């Protein structure tokens, strides 16, 4: 593998930056960042600051706790060091990274924070942040992702969001939104807080709702442990044993990545992403779903797809269009979905459905165009139909054997970030259109009917197919990538918003824009000037 390519599959027995201690029902995630072990060698990860490599490990830990350790009901994130919790994203890494890497890094980090919040809300694993030492920028944002925050009152430890005064940018992983939406900090107090480089300590942090508990140094450990034990009594475990997640493996030949159920082919600025239907032996859930193991199709496929999306974001930044294909039995996809839905009360099946929803959300917020192509032999049904519905366009060949299908999972089990199903998002405020489609659960919907129902964008015969598809692809690739990113971010989400959708909307627009402005990243911008002998020089024009 090219040494410059980022791997998204850390080895759990060889985590570099974290210690994981599990004493059921409590787990402790200890942040212990190794300064010399950044993804690149041109910066040091001082003061428990992080880069994408650190966050890849954290995301892996959070996911493994959910699948492998259902006997854990309380998770405490803390520092292995006494002087610092986390200094946030490494500033020198940000200053020297490409614009695309900065934005994708912030996006991935936010997806990890959202997974922590989801684990608390949906998986029965309650997250607590223990701050013994400063938590700045992304470090405080990590704490805000937890359900509650404990701060030591030692007159040194503080929480802060110093990006605006220090770097001329914004908290890149939803800090401002979580501050007012989640923690309900009054906006005038939030304004003061976010413009004070030193942040807030002790009593002020508590009074402003920036933290939930403040403890004196002499009783800190005792009070924290007492609270963790209390929470463990309040939150029952889900099961005594989990499953072991199988390592995600693929064969890379040039610009082709061949997984077990996914294939990613890079062709210049176009990528072909092909997903296989489940084999017959993978369809049944069984009396005990855990017996299927971590390599079971509905787990393996979606973890592979997640890896492929991250490969596209970070290792193939110039790919502008992803062409989605599926291969195999539509009936098998629908049958597996029905079996999962029937057992959705089991803790493992619930985790599988949450995994699928998380990966689909990654498609929704990826700055790539997605076109889906339905042809004879495709299996865009149920959970895989969601991939087509997440696409910007769906092209269908009007030929015998071309069909799509819906399953119970399309009825609201795999929601988007703003709380709508993709059918509700597609047919906004048209409940009758959604109802007509969901009545066809379990059936193969042929091409003409799919088009009449509005499930596909264009229906073409075999005479026009090749030329029309080629023209559509060439046209898309000729457009400005910046214009398309803004266009897609606006059109993919309709109607109401949630904290999650606001975070990504604001991240995609404001942080993206600010990162390109000279006041932040110009030769004398605040981010460029950090740690240098000169002060930033601003263009004082407000725009």
Secondary structure as UniProt FT lines:
FT   TURN            3..4
FT   HELIX           12..14
FT   STRAND          18..23
FT   TURN            24..25
FT   STRAND          26..31
FT   TURN            35..36
FT   HELIX           46..48
FT   HELIX           52..68
FT   TURN            70..71
FT   STRAND          74..79
FT   STRAND          84..86
FT   HELIX           91..96
FT   HELIX           99..122
FT   STRAND          126..131
FT   STRAND          134..136
FT   HELIX           138..145
FT   STRAND          148..153
FT   STRAND          158..160
FT   HELIX           163..167
FT   TURN            172..173
FT   HELIX           175..177
FT   HELIX           178..182
FT   HELIX           187..194
FT   TURN            197..198
FT   STRAND          200..201
FT   HELIX           202..207
FT   TURN            208..209
FT   STRAND          213..216
FT   TURN            217..219
FT   HELIX           220..234
FT   STRAND          251..253
FT   TURN            254..255
FT   STRAND          256..258
FT   STRAND          262..267
FT   TURN            268..269
FT   STRAND          270..276
FT   HELIX           280..282
FT   HELIX           289..292
FT   TURN            294..295
FT   HELIX           297..310
FT   HELIX           311..315
FT   TURN            317..318
FT   STRAND          321..327
FT   HELIX           330..342
FT   TURN            343..345
FT   HELIX           347..365
FT   STRAND          369..374
FT   TURN            376..377
FT   HELIX           382..390
FT   STRAND          393..397
FT   TURN            400..401
FT   STRAND          403..405
FT   HELIX           408..411
FT   TURN            412..413
FT   TURN            417..418
FT   HELIX           422..426
FT   TURN            427..429
FT   HELIX           431..438
FT   TURN            439..442
FT   STRAND          445..446
FT   HELIX           447..452
FT   TURN            453..454
FT   STRAND          458..460
FT   HELIX           462..478
FT   HELIX           481..491
FT   HELIX           499..506
FT   HELIX           507..511
FT   HELIX           512..516
FT   HELIX           518..521
FT   TURN            523..524
FT   HELIX           526..529
FT   TURN            530..531
//
